[in-house]
Amino acid sequence: MDLEKLSKIQLIGMLDDFAKNWLAHDGLWFQQVEKNYGMEKAIELDREAWKTFTKIEAKRIMKRHNIEKNSGLESLKKALFFRLYSRLNIQSIVQETDHSFIFQMNRCRVQYSRNKKGFSDFPCKSVGIVEYSEFAKTIDSRIKTTCIACPPDNHPEEFYCAWKFEIIE
């Protein structure tokens, strides 16, 4: 199939499908590991996978969108919105200063789906710490990442998780 002949709407639809397929595979992989080895081992292995994947994703985003290494918080903000799951989630940036900002996952497809089915939030904090810290450091090694809240932490209605990114000069 010649992708250049597809309409913009079709290409965006394909991008959304790719993101959904990726997330479905990630979830199914996790469920199988959990079923066979338990939740603790599944989360441990998930952290290890994210430690590598998030760096690969950041580097590809940097290359595709001409983001220079160590180019600051503006580059990180740009890169966060090019991540694959940004097509599936609602996210925002709040409390911006010259040296920091807070990134919120206002609607997480995984958590929203679990809640809709009556399940509690998935305890993704330990994975998120690795994921967001490594992603940010790949964009700019000076960036410090702090978790504001992430399940199993209590969180307000307006977000599932929130992360502070800052450069301390």
DSSP file (Angstrom, degrees, kcal/mol; ACC not computed):
  #  RESIDUE AA STRUCTURE BP1 BP2  ACC     N-H-->O    O-->H-N    N-H-->O    O-->H-N    TCO  KAPPA ALPHA  PHI   PSI    X-CA   Y-CA   Z-CA
    1    1 A M              0   0    0      0, 0.0     2,-0.9     0, 0.0     3,-0.1   0.000 360.0 360.0 360.0 137.1    0.0    0.0    0.0
    2    2 A D    >   -     0   0    0      1,-0.2     3,-1.8     2,-0.0     4,-0.3  -0.791 360.0-165.0 -91.6 104.2    1.3    3.5   -0.9
    3    3 A L  G >  S+     0   0    0     -2,-0.9     3,-1.5     1,-0.3    -1,-0.2   0.797  84.1  67.5 -60.7 -29.5    0.9    5.6    2.2
    4    4 A E  G 3  S+     0   0    0      1,-0.3    -1,-0.3    -3,-0.1    -2,-0.0   0.706  95.6  56.8 -65.7 -18.4    1.4    8.8    0.2
    5    5 A K  G <  S+     0   0    0     -3,-1.8    -1,-0.3     2,-0.1    -2,-0.2   0.556  87.8  97.4 -89.3  -8.5   -2.0    8.1   -1.5
    6    6 A L  S <  S-     0   0    0     -3,-1.5     2,-0.0    -4,-0.3    -3,-0.0  -0.488  79.3-111.5 -80.0 151.2   -3.9    8.0    1.8
    7    7 A S     >  -     0   0    0     -2,-0.2     4,-2.4     1,-0.1     5,-0.2  -0.317  27.0-108.9 -74.4 163.4   -5.8   11.0    3.0
    8    8 A K  H  > S+     0   0    0      1,-0.2     4,-2.6     2,-0.2     5,-0.2   0.900 121.4  53.7 -58.2 -41.8   -4.6   12.9    6.1
    9    9 A I  H  > S+     0   0    0      1,-0.2     4,-2.4     2,-0.2    -1,-0.2   0.906 108.9  48.2 -60.9 -43.4   -7.7   11.5    8.0
   10   10 A Q  H  > S+     0   0    0      2,-0.2     4,-2.3     1,-0.2    -1,-0.2   0.908 112.1  49.1 -64.3 -41.9   -6.8    8.0    7.0
   11   11 A L  H  X S+     0   0    0     -4,-2.4     4,-2.4     2,-0.2    -2,-0.2   0.903 111.7  48.1 -66.0 -41.5   -3.2    8.5    8.2
   12   12 A I  H  X S+     0   0    0     -4,-2.6     4,-2.5     2,-0.2    -1,-0.2   0.913 111.1  52.0 -64.4 -41.4   -4.3   10.0   11.5
   13   13 A G  H  X S+     0   0    0     -4,-2.4     4,-2.4    -5,-0.2    -2,-0.2   0.897 109.3  49.7 -60.0 -41.2   -6.7    7.1   11.9
   14   14 A M  H  X S+     0   0    0     -4,-2.3     4,-3.0     2,-0.2    -1,-0.2   0.912 108.7  52.4 -64.5 -41.9   -3.8    4.6   11.3
   15   15 A L  H  X S+     0   0    0     -4,-2.4     4,-2.4     2,-0.2    -2,-0.2   0.922 110.4  48.1 -59.6 -44.1   -1.7    6.4   13.8
   16   16 A D  H  X S+     0   0    0     -4,-2.5     4,-2.5     2,-0.2    -1,-0.2   0.914 111.9  49.5 -61.9 -43.0   -4.5    6.1   16.4
   17   17 A D  H  X S+     0   0    0     -4,-2.4     4,-2.9     2,-0.2    -2,-0.2   0.913 109.6  51.4 -62.4 -42.7   -4.9    2.4   15.5
   18   18 A F  H  X S+     0   0    0     -4,-3.0     4,-2.6     2,-0.2    -2,-0.2   0.923 111.0  48.4 -59.9 -44.2   -1.1    1.8   15.9
   19   19 A A  H  X S+     0   0    0     -4,-2.4     4,-2.4     2,-0.2    -2,-0.2   0.922 113.1  47.1 -63.1 -44.3   -1.1    3.5   19.3
   20   20 A K  H  X S+     0   0    0     -4,-2.5     4,-2.6     2,-0.2    -2,-0.2   0.905 112.9  49.3 -64.1 -41.2   -4.1    1.4   20.4
   21   21 A N  H  X S+     0   0    0     -4,-2.9     4,-2.5     2,-0.2    -2,-0.2   0.915 111.0  49.8 -64.3 -42.7   -2.5   -1.8   19.2
   22   22 A W  H  X S+     0   0    0     -4,-2.6     4,-2.5    -5,-0.2    -2,-0.2   0.934 113.3  45.9 -60.3 -46.4    0.7   -1.0   20.9
   23   23 A L  H  X S+     0   0    0     -4,-2.4     4,-2.5     2,-0.2    -2,-0.2   0.885 111.6  52.0 -66.3 -38.9   -1.1   -0.3   24.2
   24   24 A A  H  X S+     0   0    0     -4,-2.6     4,-2.7     2,-0.2     5,-0.2   0.925 111.1  47.4 -62.9 -44.2   -3.2   -3.5   23.8
   25   25 A H  H  X S+     0   0    0     -4,-2.5     4,-2.7     2,-0.2     5,-0.2   0.927 111.1  51.3 -62.5 -44.7   -0.1   -5.6   23.3
   26   26 A D  H  X S+     0   0    0     -4,-2.5     4,-2.3     1,-0.2    -2,-0.2   0.922 113.0  45.7 -57.7 -45.8    1.6   -3.9   26.3
   27   27 A G  H  X S+     0   0    0     -4,-2.5     4,-2.5     2,-0.2    -2,-0.2   0.906 113.0  48.4 -65.7 -42.9   -1.4   -4.7   28.5
   28   28 A L  H  X S+     0   0    0     -4,-2.7     4,-2.0     2,-0.2    -2,-0.2   0.889 111.0  51.4 -66.1 -38.8   -1.8   -8.3   27.3
   29   29 A W  H  X S+     0   0    0     -4,-2.7     4,-2.2    -5,-0.2    -2,-0.2   0.949 111.5  47.8 -60.0 -48.7    2.0   -8.9   27.8
   30   30 A F  H  X S+     0   0    0     -4,-2.3     4,-2.9     1,-0.2    -2,-0.2   0.920 109.5  52.4 -60.0 -45.2    1.7   -7.5   31.3
   31   31 A Q  H  X S+     0   0    0     -4,-2.5     4,-2.6     1,-0.2    -1,-0.2   0.874 109.4  49.7 -61.0 -38.0   -1.4   -9.6   32.1
   32   32 A Q  H  X S+     0   0    0     -4,-2.0     4,-2.1     2,-0.2    -1,-0.2   0.906 111.9  47.2 -68.1 -41.3    0.4  -12.8   31.0
   33   33 A V  H  X S+     0   0    0     -4,-2.2     4,-3.0     2,-0.2     5,-0.5   0.928 113.8  48.6 -64.6 -43.1    3.4  -12.1   33.1
   34   34 A E  H  X S+     0   0    0     -4,-2.9     4,-2.3     1,-0.2    -2,-0.2   0.926 111.4  49.9 -60.6 -45.2    1.2  -11.3   36.1
   35   35 A K  H  < S+     0   0    0     -4,-2.6    -1,-0.2    -5,-0.2    -2,-0.2   0.886 120.6  35.2 -61.1 -40.0   -0.8  -14.5   35.6
   36   36 A N  H  < S+     0   0    0     -4,-2.1    -2,-0.2    -5,-0.1    -1,-0.2   0.795 136.9  15.4 -86.9 -30.4    2.3  -16.6   35.4
   37   37 A Y  H  < S-     0   0    0     -4,-3.0     4,-0.4    -5,-0.2    -3,-0.2   0.466 106.2-105.6-127.7  -5.3    4.6  -14.9   37.9
   38   38 A G     X  -     0   0    0     -4,-2.3     4,-2.1    -5,-0.5    -1,-0.2  -0.072  37.7 -74.8  95.7 161.2    2.5  -12.6   40.0
   39   39 A M  H  > S+     0   0    0      1,-0.2     4,-2.7     2,-0.2     5,-0.2   0.896 125.0  54.8 -62.7 -44.3    2.0   -8.8   40.2
   40   40 A E  H  > S+     0   0    0      1,-0.2     4,-2.1     2,-0.2    -1,-0.2   0.925 112.1  42.8 -59.2 -46.3    5.3   -8.0   41.9
   41   41 A K  H  > S+     0   0    0     -4,-0.4     4,-2.6     2,-0.2     5,-0.2   0.885 112.4  54.4 -67.8 -38.6    7.4   -9.8   39.2
   42   42 A A  H  X S+     0   0    0     -4,-2.1     4,-2.3     1,-0.2    -2,-0.2   0.918 110.5  45.6 -61.9 -43.1    5.2   -8.3   36.4
   43   43 A I  H  X S+     0   0    0     -4,-2.7     4,-2.6     2,-0.2    -1,-0.2   0.903 111.4  53.0 -67.9 -40.0    5.8   -4.8   37.7
   44   44 A E  H  X S+     0   0    0     -4,-2.1     4,-1.8    -5,-0.2    -2,-0.2   0.940 113.3  42.8 -58.3 -48.1    9.6   -5.5   38.1
   45   45 A L  H  X S+     0   0    0     -4,-2.6     4,-2.3     1,-0.2    -1,-0.2   0.860 111.6  55.2 -68.4 -35.1    9.9   -6.7   34.5
   46   46 A D  H  X S+     0   0    0     -4,-2.3     4,-2.7    -5,-0.2     5,-0.2   0.914 106.0  51.9 -62.7 -43.4    7.7   -3.8   33.3
   47   47 A R  H  X S+     0   0    0     -4,-2.6     4,-2.1     1,-0.2    -2,-0.2   0.925 110.3  48.8 -58.0 -44.8   10.1   -1.3   34.9
   48   48 A E  H  X S+     0   0    0     -4,-1.8     4,-1.1     1,-0.2    -2,-0.2   0.903 111.6  48.6 -64.1 -41.4   13.0   -2.9   33.2
   49   49 A A  H >X S+     0   0    0     -4,-2.3     4,-3.0     1,-0.2     3,-0.5   0.926 112.3  48.5 -64.2 -43.8   11.3   -2.9   29.8
   50   50 A W  H 3X S+     0   0    0     -4,-2.7     4,-2.4     1,-0.2     5,-0.3   0.836 100.9  65.4 -66.5 -32.2   10.3    0.8   30.3
   51   51 A K  H 3< S+     0   0    0     -4,-2.1     4,-0.4    -5,-0.2    -1,-0.2   0.879 115.5  29.8 -57.4 -37.4   13.9    1.7   31.3
   52   52 A T  H <X S+     0   0    0     -4,-1.1     4,-1.9    -3,-0.5     3,-0.4   0.900 119.6  52.2 -87.0 -47.3   15.0    0.8   27.8
   53   53 A F  H  X S+     0   0    0     -4,-3.0     4,-3.0     1,-0.2     5,-0.2   0.899 104.6  55.2 -59.4 -43.8   11.9    1.6   25.7
   54   54 A T  H  X S+     0   0    0     -4,-2.4     4,-2.2     1,-0.2    -1,-0.2   0.838 108.2  49.4 -63.6 -32.7   11.5    5.1   27.0
   55   55 A K  H  > S+     0   0    0     -4,-0.4     4,-2.5    -3,-0.4    -1,-0.2   0.904 111.7  48.7 -69.8 -41.7   15.0    6.0   25.9
   56   56 A I  H  X S+     0   0    0     -4,-1.9     4,-2.3     2,-0.2    -2,-0.2   0.940 112.7  48.1 -61.4 -46.9   14.4    4.5   22.5
   57   57 A E  H  X S+     0   0    0     -4,-3.0     4,-2.4     1,-0.2    -2,-0.2   0.928 112.0  49.1 -60.7 -46.0   11.2    6.4   22.2
   58   58 A A  H  X S+     0   0    0     -4,-2.2     4,-2.7    -5,-0.2    -1,-0.2   0.921 111.2  49.3 -60.8 -45.0   12.8    9.7   23.3
   59   59 A K  H  X S+     0   0    0     -4,-2.5     4,-2.3     1,-0.2    -1,-0.2   0.889 111.5  48.8 -64.1 -39.4   15.7    9.3   20.9
   60   60 A R  H  X S+     0   0    0     -4,-2.3     4,-2.7     2,-0.2    -1,-0.2   0.903 112.0  48.9 -67.5 -40.0   13.4    8.6   17.9
   61   61 A I  H  X S+     0   0    0     -4,-2.4     4,-2.3     2,-0.2    -2,-0.2   0.921 111.0  51.1 -62.8 -43.5   11.2   11.6   18.8
   62   62 A M  H  <>S+     0   0    0     -4,-2.7     5,-2.5    -5,-0.2     4,-0.3   0.921 113.4  44.4 -60.4 -44.5   14.3   13.8   19.0
   63   63 A K  H ><5S+     0   0    0     -4,-2.3     3,-1.0     3,-0.2    -2,-0.2   0.947 115.0  47.0 -66.1 -48.6   15.5   12.6   15.6
   64   64 A R  H 3<5S+     0   0    0     -4,-2.7    -1,-0.2     1,-0.2    -2,-0.2   0.843 122.2  35.2 -62.1 -35.8   12.1   12.9   13.9
   65   65 A H  T 3<5S-     0   0    0     -4,-2.3    -1,-0.2    -5,-0.2    -2,-0.2   0.144 108.8-114.7-112.3  18.5   11.4   16.4   15.3
   66   66 A N  T < 5 +     0   0    0     -3,-1.0     2,-0.6    -4,-0.3    -3,-0.2   0.894  53.3 165.4  51.9  49.3   15.0   17.9   15.3
   67   67 A I      < -     0   0    0     -5,-2.5    -1,-0.2    -6,-0.2     2,-0.1  -0.871  30.1-136.6 -97.6 119.2   15.2   18.2   19.1
   68   68 A E    >   -     0   0    0     -2,-0.6     3,-0.9     1,-0.1     7,-0.1  -0.460  25.0-100.3 -75.5 145.5   18.8   18.7   20.2
   69   69 A K  T 3  S+     0   0    0      1,-0.2    71,-0.2    -2,-0.1    70,-0.1  -0.378 106.9  13.0 -60.4 141.3   20.2   16.8   23.2
   70   70 A N  T 3  S+     0   0    0     69,-2.3    -1,-0.2    68,-0.2    70,-0.2   0.859  83.3 140.5  57.5  41.1   20.2   19.0   26.4
   71   71 A S    <   -     0   0    0     -3,-0.9     4,-0.5    68,-0.7     3,-0.2   0.170  55.9-120.4-102.7  17.2   18.0   21.6   24.9
   72   72 A G     >  -     0   0    0      1,-0.2     4,-1.5     2,-0.2    -1,-0.3  -0.134  43.0 -39.5  90.3-173.6   15.9   22.2   28.0
   73   73 A L  H  > S+     0   0    0      1,-0.2     4,-2.8     2,-0.2     5,-0.2   0.811 125.0  60.9 -67.9 -34.0   12.4   22.1   29.3
   74   74 A E  H  > S+     0   0    0     -3,-0.2     4,-2.1     1,-0.2    -1,-0.2   0.897 106.2  48.7 -61.5 -38.5   10.8   23.4   26.1
   75   75 A S  H  > S+     0   0    0     -4,-0.5     4,-2.7    -3,-0.3    -1,-0.2   0.891 110.2  51.0 -67.3 -39.1   12.2   20.5   24.2
   76   76 A L  H  X S+     0   0    0     -4,-1.5     4,-2.6     2,-0.2    -2,-0.2   0.930 108.7  51.5 -63.7 -43.5   10.9   18.1   26.8
   77   77 A K  H  X S+     0   0    0     -4,-2.8     4,-1.1     1,-0.2    -2,-0.2   0.930 112.2  46.8 -57.9 -44.9    7.4   19.6   26.6
   78   78 A K  H >< S+     0   0    0     -4,-2.1     3,-0.6     1,-0.2     4,-0.3   0.938 112.7  49.1 -61.4 -47.4    7.4   19.2   22.9
   79   79 A A  H >< S+     0   0    0     -4,-2.7     3,-1.7     1,-0.2     4,-0.4   0.863 102.5  61.3 -64.2 -37.6    8.6   15.6   23.1
   80   80 A L  H >< S+     0   0    0     -4,-2.6     3,-0.8     1,-0.3    -1,-0.2   0.842 103.3  51.3 -58.9 -32.9    6.0   14.6   25.7
   81   81 A F  T << S+     0   0    0     -4,-1.1    -1,-0.3    -3,-0.6    -2,-0.2   0.475 104.9  56.6 -87.4  -0.7    3.3   15.4   23.2
   82   82 A F  T <  S+     0   0    0     -3,-1.7    -1,-0.2    -4,-0.3    -2,-0.2   0.377  79.2 118.4-103.7   1.4    4.9   13.3   20.5
   83   83 A R  S X  S-     0   0    0     -3,-0.8     3,-1.5    -4,-0.4     4,-0.4  -0.339  76.9-115.1 -66.2 151.5    4.9   10.1   22.6
   84   84 A L  G >  S+     0   0    0      1,-0.3     3,-1.4     2,-0.2     4,-0.2   0.881 113.6  51.7 -57.8 -42.2    2.8    7.3   21.2
   85   85 A Y  G >> S+     0   0    0      1,-0.3     4,-1.6     2,-0.2     3,-1.5   0.583  86.5  82.8 -77.4  -5.1    0.3    7.2   24.0
   86   86 A S  G <4 S+     0   0    0     -3,-1.5    -1,-0.3     1,-0.3    -2,-0.2   0.734  85.5  61.9 -65.9 -18.2   -0.3   11.0   23.7
   87   87 A R  G <4 S+     0   0    0     -3,-1.4    -1,-0.3    -4,-0.4    -2,-0.2   0.680 112.4  35.8 -73.9 -18.1   -2.7    9.9   20.9
   88   88 A L  T <4 S+     0   0    0     -3,-1.5     2,-0.2    -4,-0.2    -2,-0.2   0.623 112.7  57.5-110.9 -19.2   -4.8    8.0   23.5
   89   89 A N  S  < S-     0   0    0     -4,-1.6     2,-0.6    19,-0.1    19,-0.2  -0.689  73.0-123.9-114.5 162.8   -4.6   10.0   26.6
   90   90 A I  E     +A  107   0A   0     17,-2.0    17,-2.2    -2,-0.2    16,-1.2  -0.954  41.0 169.7-106.1 122.5   -5.5   13.6   27.6
   91   91 A Q  E     -A  105   0A   0     -2,-0.6     2,-0.3    14,-0.2    14,-0.2  -0.915  11.4-174.7-133.8 157.0   -2.5   15.3   29.1
   92   92 A S  E     -A  104   0A   0     12,-2.3    12,-3.1    -2,-0.3     2,-0.5  -0.960  22.0-130.1-148.0 163.8   -1.7   18.9   30.1
   93   93 A I  E     +A  103   0A   0     -2,-0.3     2,-0.3    10,-0.2    10,-0.2  -0.981  34.1 168.6-118.7 130.2    1.1   21.1   31.3
   94   94 A V  E     +A  102   0A   0      8,-3.0     8,-2.7    -2,-0.5    -2,-0.0  -0.830  48.7  31.9-133.9 169.8    0.5   23.3   34.3
   95   95 A Q  S    S-     0   0    0     -2,-0.3     2,-0.3     6,-0.2    -1,-0.2   0.889  72.8-174.5  48.4  53.5    2.4   25.5   36.8
   96   96 A E        +     0   0    0      5,-0.2     2,-0.2    -3,-0.1     5,-0.2  -0.590  11.2 166.0 -80.2 137.4    5.1   26.5   34.3
   97   97 A T        -     0   0    0      3,-3.1     3,-0.2    -2,-0.3     0, 0.0  -0.751  54.5 -91.4-130.3-176.7    8.1   28.6   35.5
   98   98 A D  S    S+     0   0    0     -2,-0.2   -25,-0.2     1,-0.2     3,-0.1   0.755 126.6  30.9 -67.4 -23.0   11.4   29.4   33.8
   99   99 A H  S    S+     0   0    0      1,-0.1    68,-2.3    67,-0.1     2,-0.3   0.364 124.2  18.2-120.1   4.1   12.9   26.3   35.5
  100  100 A S  E     - B   0 166A   0     -3,-0.2    -3,-3.1    66,-0.2     2,-0.3  -0.994  46.9-172.6-163.5 165.2   10.1   23.8   35.9
  101  101 A F  E     - B   0 165A   0     64,-1.9    64,-2.8    -2,-0.3     2,-0.5  -0.966  24.1-124.7-156.7 161.9    6.7   22.6   34.8
  102  102 A I  E     -AB  94 164A   0     -8,-2.7    -8,-3.0    -2,-0.3     2,-0.5  -0.953  18.3-156.3-113.4 129.1    4.2   20.0   35.9
  103  103 A F  E     -AB  93 163A   0     60,-3.1    60,-2.7    -2,-0.5     2,-0.4  -0.896  12.7-164.6-103.4 127.9    2.9   17.5   33.4
  104  104 A Q  E     -AB  92 162A   0    -12,-3.1   -12,-2.3    -2,-0.5     2,-1.0  -0.930  21.7-146.8-117.9 138.6   -0.4   15.9   34.2
  105  105 A M  E     +AB  91 161A   0     56,-3.0    55,-3.1    -2,-0.4    56,-0.8  -0.846  24.8 177.7 -96.5  95.3   -2.1   12.8   32.7
  106  106 A N  E    S+     0   0A   0    -16,-1.2     2,-0.4    -2,-1.0   -15,-0.2   0.857  71.9  16.8 -73.5 -36.1   -5.6   14.0   33.0
  107  107 A R  E    S-A   90   0A   0    -17,-2.2   -17,-2.0    -3,-0.2     2,-0.6  -0.911  70.8-167.3-140.6 112.3   -7.2   10.9   31.4
  108  108 A C     >  -     0   0    0     -2,-0.4     4,-3.3    -3,-0.3     5,-0.3  -0.870  16.6-146.0 -99.8 123.0   -5.2    7.8   31.1
  109  109 A R  H  > S+     0   0    0     -2,-0.6     4,-2.2     1,-0.2     5,-0.2   0.884  98.9  49.1 -57.1 -41.0   -6.7    5.2   28.8
  110  110 A V  H  > S+     0   0    0      2,-0.2     4,-2.1     1,-0.2    -1,-0.2   0.962 116.7  39.9 -64.6 -51.6   -5.5    2.3   31.0
  111  111 A Q  H  > S+     0   0    0      1,-0.2     4,-2.8     2,-0.2     5,-0.2   0.908 114.9  52.5 -66.5 -41.3   -6.7    3.7   34.2
  112  112 A Y  H  X S+     0   0    0     -4,-3.3     4,-2.5     1,-0.2    -1,-0.2   0.918 110.3  48.5 -60.0 -44.0  -10.0    5.0   32.7
  113  113 A S  H  X S+     0   0    0     -4,-2.2     4,-1.4    -5,-0.3    -1,-0.2   0.908 112.2  48.7 -63.7 -42.3  -10.7    1.6   31.3
  114  114 A R  H  <>S+     0   0    0     -4,-2.1     5,-2.7     1,-0.2     3,-0.4   0.942 112.6  47.5 -62.4 -47.4  -10.0   -0.1   34.6
  115  115 A N  H ><5S+     0   0    0     -4,-2.8     3,-1.6     1,-0.2    -2,-0.2   0.889 108.0  55.6 -62.2 -40.1  -12.2    2.3   36.5
  116  116 A K  H 3<5S+     0   0    0     -4,-2.5    -1,-0.2     1,-0.3    -2,-0.2   0.828 107.7  49.6 -61.7 -32.0  -15.0    1.9   34.0
  117  117 A K  T 3<5S-     0   0    0     -4,-1.4    -1,-0.3    -3,-0.4    -2,-0.2   0.399 125.0-103.8 -87.3   2.3  -14.9   -1.9   34.6
  118  118 A G  T < 5S+     0   0    0     -3,-1.6    -3,-0.2     1,-0.3     2,-0.2   0.541  78.1 133.5  89.2   6.9  -15.1   -1.3   38.4
  119  119 A F      < -     0   0    0     -5,-2.7    -1,-0.3    -6,-0.2     3,-0.1  -0.564  57.4-112.1 -88.3 155.0  -11.4   -2.0   39.0
  120  120 A S        -     0   0    0     -2,-0.2    -1,-0.1     1,-0.2    -3,-0.1  -0.294  52.0 -69.9 -74.8 168.7   -9.2    0.1   41.2
  121  121 A D        -     0   0    0      1,-0.1    -1,-0.2    31,-0.1   -10,-0.1  -0.282  52.4-111.1 -58.0 143.2   -6.3    2.2   39.7
  122  122 A F        -     0   0    0     -3,-0.1     2,-1.9     1,-0.1    -1,-0.1  -0.643  29.3-120.5 -74.2 132.5   -3.4    0.1   38.5
  123  123 A P        +     0   0    0      0, 0.0     3,-0.3     0, 0.0     4,-0.2  -0.491  55.8 149.0 -79.2  79.7   -0.4    0.8   40.8
  124  124 A C     >  +     0   0    0     -2,-1.9     4,-3.1    27,-0.2     3,-0.3   0.349  30.5 107.0 -96.6   5.4    1.9    2.2   38.1
  125  125 A K  H  > S+     0   0    0     26,-2.3     4,-2.7     1,-0.2     5,-0.2   0.902  79.2  48.8 -55.1 -49.2    4.0    4.6   40.2
  126  126 A S  H  > S+     0   0    0     -3,-0.3     4,-1.2     1,-0.2    -1,-0.2   0.857 116.2  44.5 -64.0 -33.2    7.3    2.6   40.3
  127  127 A V  H  > S+     0   0    0     -3,-0.3     4,-3.0    -4,-0.2    -1,-0.2   0.910 112.3  52.6 -72.2 -43.2    7.1    2.1   36.5
  128  128 A G  H  X S+     0   0    0     -4,-3.1     4,-3.0     1,-0.2     5,-0.5   0.865 103.6  56.8 -61.2 -38.6    6.2    5.7   35.9
  129  129 A I  H  X S+     0   0    0     -4,-2.7     4,-1.8    -5,-0.2     5,-0.3   0.936 113.3  40.4 -59.4 -45.9    9.2    7.0   37.9
  130  130 A V  H  X S+     0   0    0     -4,-1.2     4,-2.5    -5,-0.2     5,-0.3   0.955 117.2  49.5 -65.2 -50.1   11.5    5.0   35.7
  131  131 A E  H  X S+     0   0    0     -4,-3.0     4,-2.1     1,-0.2    -2,-0.2   0.946 117.7  36.4 -56.7 -55.4    9.6    5.9   32.5
  132  132 A Y  H  X S+     0   0    0     -4,-3.0     4,-2.5     2,-0.2     5,-0.2   0.876 117.5  51.1 -72.3 -37.0    9.4    9.6   33.0
  133  133 A S  H  X S+     0   0    0     -4,-1.8     4,-2.6    -5,-0.5    -1,-0.2   0.942 114.5  42.9 -63.5 -47.0   12.8   10.1   34.6
  134  134 A E  H  X S+     0   0    0     -4,-2.5     4,-1.8    -5,-0.3    -2,-0.2   0.886 113.8  51.5 -68.3 -38.6   14.6    8.2   31.8
  135  135 A F  H  X S+     0   0    0     -4,-2.1     4,-1.7    -5,-0.3    -2,-0.2   0.956 113.4  44.7 -60.9 -50.1   12.6    9.9   29.1
  136  136 A A  H  X S+     0   0    0     -4,-2.5     4,-3.0     1,-0.2     7,-0.3   0.914 112.6  50.8 -62.5 -44.1   13.4   13.4   30.5
  137  137 A K  H  < S+     0   0    0     -4,-2.6    -1,-0.2     1,-0.2    -2,-0.2   0.820 106.7  55.5 -64.8 -30.0   17.1   12.6   31.1
  138  138 A T  H  < S+     0   0    0     -4,-1.8    -1,-0.2    -5,-0.2   -68,-0.2   0.891 112.0  43.0 -68.6 -38.3   17.3   11.3   27.5
  139  139 A I  H  < S-     0   0    0     -4,-1.7   -69,-2.3     1,-0.3   -68,-0.7   0.937 140.6  -2.8 -69.7 -47.3   16.0   14.7   26.3
  140  140 A D    ><  -     0   0    0     -4,-3.0     3,-2.0   -70,-0.2    -1,-0.3  -0.901  59.2-150.7-152.0 115.9   18.2   16.7   28.7
  141  141 A S  T 3  S+     0   0    0     -2,-0.3    -4,-0.1     1,-0.3    -3,-0.1   0.624  95.3  64.5 -65.3 -12.6   20.5   15.1   31.3
  142  142 A R  T 3  S+     0   0    0     -6,-0.1    26,-0.6    -5,-0.1     2,-0.3   0.595  77.9 107.9 -83.9 -10.9   20.0   18.2   33.6
  143  143 A I  E <   -C  167   0A   0     -3,-2.0     2,-0.4    -7,-0.3    24,-0.2  -0.526  54.8-157.2 -78.7 129.0   16.3   17.5   34.1
  144  144 A K  E     -C  166   0A   0     22,-3.2    22,-2.2    -2,-0.3     2,-0.5  -0.879   8.4-152.5-100.8 134.2   15.2   16.2   37.5
  145  145 A T  E     -C  165   0A   0     -2,-0.4     2,-0.4    20,-0.2    20,-0.2  -0.922  12.8-177.2-112.1 131.1   11.9   14.4   37.6
  146  146 A T  E     -C  164   0A   0     18,-2.5    18,-3.2    -2,-0.5     2,-0.5  -0.994  24.9-128.8-127.8 133.2    9.7   14.3   40.7
  147  147 A C  E     -C  163   0A   0     -2,-0.4    16,-0.2    16,-0.2     3,-0.1  -0.701  20.0-176.8 -79.8 123.1    6.4   12.3   41.1
  148  148 A I  E    S-     0   0A   0     14,-2.7     2,-0.3    -2,-0.5    -1,-0.2   0.901  72.7 -26.7 -80.7 -49.4    3.6   14.6   42.4
  149  149 A A  E     +C  162   0A   0     13,-1.3    13,-2.3     4,-0.1    -1,-0.4  -0.925  65.1 162.6-164.7 143.0    1.1   11.7   42.5
  150  150 A C    >   -     0   0    0     -2,-0.3     3,-2.6    11,-0.2    11,-0.2  -0.912  47.7 -52.9-162.2 136.3    0.7    8.4   40.7
  151  151 A P  T 3  S+     0   0    0      0, 0.0   -26,-2.3     0, 0.0   -27,-0.2  -0.230 123.9  40.5 -51.6 133.8   -1.4    5.3   41.6
  152  152 A P  T 3  S+     0   0    0      0, 0.0     3,-0.1     0, 0.0   -31,-0.1  -0.963 108.3  85.6 -86.6   4.9   -1.4    3.7   44.1
  153  153 A D  S <  S-     0   0    0     -3,-2.6     2,-0.2     1,-0.1    -4,-0.1  -0.276  92.2-102.6 -59.4 151.0   -1.1    7.3   45.5
  154  154 A N        -     0   0    0     -3,-0.1    -4,-0.1    -4,-0.1    -1,-0.1  -0.514  47.1-174.8 -67.7 146.6   -4.4    9.1   46.0
  155  155 A H        -     0   0    0     -2,-0.2     5,-0.1    -6,-0.1     6,-0.0  -0.982  25.4-103.5-144.3 153.9   -5.0   11.7   43.2
  156  156 A P    >   -     0   0    0      0, 0.0     3,-1.2     0, 0.0     0, 0.0  -0.255  39.0-103.8 -72.6 167.1   -7.5   14.3   42.5
  157  157 A E  T 3  S+     0   0    0      1,-0.2     3,-0.0     3,-0.0    -2,-0.0   0.816 114.3  66.0 -57.9 -32.9  -10.3   13.9   39.9
  158  158 A E  T 3  S+     0   0    0      1,-0.1     2,-0.3     2,-0.1    -1,-0.2   0.633 110.8  18.8 -76.3 -12.0   -8.5   16.1   37.4
  159  159 A F    <   -     0   0    0     -3,-1.2   -53,-0.3     1,-0.1     3,-0.1  -0.997  48.3-153.6-152.8 156.2   -5.5   13.8   36.9
  160  160 A Y  S    S+     0   0    0    -55,-3.1     2,-0.3     1,-0.4   -54,-0.1   0.830  89.7   3.3 -89.6 -43.2   -4.3   10.2   37.4
  161  161 A C  E     -B  105   0A   0    -56,-0.8   -56,-3.0   -11,-0.2    -1,-0.4  -0.979  62.3-165.9-142.2 156.5   -0.6   11.1   37.6
  162  162 A A  E     -BC 104 149A   0    -13,-2.3   -14,-2.7    -2,-0.3   -13,-1.3  -0.998   4.1-166.1-145.2 142.9    1.4   14.3   37.7
  163  163 A W  E     -BC 103 147A   0    -60,-2.7   -60,-3.1    -2,-0.3     2,-0.5  -0.990  12.2-144.6-134.1 133.9    5.2   14.8   37.3
  164  164 A K  E     -BC 102 146A   0    -18,-3.2   -18,-2.5    -2,-0.4     2,-0.5  -0.876  15.3-168.4 -99.6 128.8    7.3   17.8   38.0
  165  165 A F  E     +BC 101 145A   0    -64,-2.8   -64,-1.9    -2,-0.5     2,-0.3  -0.963  16.4 164.8-114.7 130.2   10.2   18.4   35.6
  166  166 A E  E     -BC 100 144A   0    -22,-2.2   -22,-3.2    -2,-0.5     2,-0.5  -0.994  33.7-145.6-147.3 152.9   12.9   20.9   36.6
  167  167 A I  E     - C   0 143A   0    -68,-2.3     2,-0.8    -2,-0.3   -24,-0.1  -0.982  17.4-160.2-115.0 118.4   16.3   22.1   35.8
  168  168 A I              0   0    0    -26,-0.6    -2,-0.0    -2,-0.5   -68,-0.0  -0.884 360.0 360.0-102.2 112.1   18.2   23.3   38.8
  169  169 A E              0   0    0     -2,-0.8    -1,-0.1     0, 0.0   -27,-0.0   0.442 360.0 360.0 -86.0 360.0   21.0   25.6   37.7
